[in-house]
Amino acid sequence: MKIVVPIKQVPEVSEVRMNEETGTLIRDGVPSIMNPFDEFAVEAAIQLKEAHGGEVTIITMGPPQAKDVLLKALAMGGDKAVHLTDPAFAGADTWATAFTLSEYIKTMDFDLVICGKQAIDGDTAQVGPELAELLGVPQICYVRKIEISEDEKHITVHRETDEGYEVVKAKLPALLTAIKGLNEPRLPNIMGIMKAKQKPYEEVNAETLGTELQLLGLDGSPTMVRRVYPPEKKKGGIIVDGEDAAAAVKQLVGFLTKKGAI
Amino acid sequence: MKLLYDRDTCTGCMLCPNVCNFGAIEKDGDKVKFDMDKCVYCGSCEEICPVDAIHIERRAFDKSKVLEYHDVWVFCETNEGRLRSVALELITEGRVLADALGEKLIAVIIGNEIEHHTDTLIHQGADKVIVVDDKMFADYTTDAYTIAMTSLIAPRKPAVVLFGATGNGRDLAPRVAARMGVGCTADCTGLEIDDERQLVQTRPAFGGNVIAEIITPARRPQISTVRPNVFKPSEPDTSRTGEVEKADIKISPVQVRTRVLEKVREAVEGMKSVEEADIIVCSGRGIKDPANLELPKQLADLLDAAIGGSRPIVDLGWLPPTQQVGQSGRTVCPKLYFALGISGQIQHIVGMRTADTIIAINKDPEAPIFSVADFGIVGDIFTIVPELISEIKRVLDAR
């Protein structure tokens, strides 16, 4: 099995704030992590390799410091890393991101692409489906169980739905997006971390990718962020002491009735 | 847009004439030829070609072409024949957008035995309903639904296409957008038409710490997925009339590359989906024992609410994953949200902070959930909630 896992380095979103005067994001001092949904994807790929043999390639598009998440995925057990990095890739929306990834992945020989369901910074869940379309393979999103057929030509997965799950079968190659419940991602151990530094690590820029610049990054993005602003601050809520339960509840029900909420 | 056909690469397999919904491809000797007057660049032939002999060049989108696109479309999702509530919300909002543009609002409904919903959609505000009704669409599959949507969109050229940001909506919309080479904006919570007749799409990012306004300057259609429960459906007007168009979409079984073998319901019978519910009663670690979930269930029954759980209690298996609210579960925005015994870790808060009204009940006065609550009671859920149930009963009975 040749498996490709596209991952993303994201800021710890709970710590991202806005500078309300300049309208820009304050990223200084905010730690960067591997997108948590991508950890499920990396783990799934490694488990499939352990069961069926093969090779796991981890790929990311991001600034030089995104190397950290590639090294982590290699330390977990990935075999090689591809780092698409160039100022020309910056400002990409989901389509331009998927396009840039697809330009590299389509040159590879692969059976399966596993993405995380979504990245926790943008929360769009769009790169997976867009990448599947650009690679010309079927997609199965929100996967929490994976089985490979004996001849390794088909895949059967549990796809989460709003009511439960569907059992879905597809012929390989295909693209899956991983959700919580698929597995428990392993922590890299010392051996893994040492070995990671020796594993193949390829850096690819716009020139080596060989794609027209106008299709990349901000220029290649169909959508454009016109304005960002902080959300309206919630006005201080009412907090009451529940020592006298009856009185507190009366006040709450009065509040709900007045709001027309019940 | 340009269609590039590499006759030398073509093997003459004849898959593409069979998948073209527009009769634009015919046999030409041992290869094929294209009738460019009929071709709408829907992408079906490009997708099916096993040797990549067909390529549609969509990149050079001519900005003046933007003016050729008219009308607002709403993809109306069905589930086993049932119309999902988000469809009515989007028809209501779509009506506002269509009126702002002075154009038509068109509902698109795809499924099996779903034609009886057309009146509902017209009464809700649609000027026209396009119906695709076939056994092929009984189960949702990305491939069949993508072909249906792109085959409808490509020749009719809508300016805006809205999808509900449900599981399937978020699977389908980006795939349709990518096939047509246009943008897609996920999980919108606000939509508006600006002075330049562009769709301004508002959405939260970075866990709700930031709100972004997104536009699609030079490509059409403008495609968005919209969160359920953000827009309130208007009162249906049963005197409204509208047009119904039945569209036949030709799909070959080889074009549908995934097969649904089985559907498993996990949500306990009668348990409403947290994404669609107006009211959610959500429990956290403070519930202590799965047997105690009876208490929130009673409150939920009384209010016709959905039952939700925070990550710890779903991880313990006390509620199915479909009911988990928070970053690793579902993002919800109901009218009313009860957080019972939930401390309010940031991962939970990002999944529910957009609820209209948040009620928190927790023993710990320092619990972060109180910082987002509109009304909080510092107290034990096992004394407060039974009291709350009887007080709500009393008020409802008195009405």
Interface residues (C-beta under 8 A of the other chain):
Chain A: P11 V13 S14 V16 R17 M18 L25 P36 F37 D93 T94 W95 A98 I120 D121 G122 D123 T124 A125 Q126 G128 P129 E130 A132 E133 L134 G136 V137 P138 Q139 I140 C141 Y142 R144 T156 E160 T161 D162 E163 G164 Y165 E166 V167 V168 K169 A170 K171 A174 I179 K180 G181 Q214 L215 S221 P222 T223 M224 V225 R226 R227 V228 Y229 P230 P231 K234 G237 I238 I239 V240 D241 G242 E243 A245 A246 A248 V249 K250 L252 V253 F255 L256 T257 K259 A261 I262
Chain B: E47 D52 R59 N79 D139 T142 D143 T166 G167 N168 R170 D171 L172 A173 P174 R175 A177 A178 R179 G181 V182 G183 C184 T185 A186 D187 V200 P204 A205 F206 G207 G208 N209 V210 I211 A212 E213 I214 I215 T216 P217 A218 R219 R257 T258 R259 V260 L261 E262 K263 V264 R265 E266 A267 S273 E275 E276 L303 P320 P321 T322 Q327 S328 G329 T331 K335 L336 I346 Q347 V350 D356 T357 I358 I359 I361 P365 F370 V372 A373 D374 F375 G376 I377 V378 G379 D380 T383 I384 E387 L388 E391 I392 V395 L396
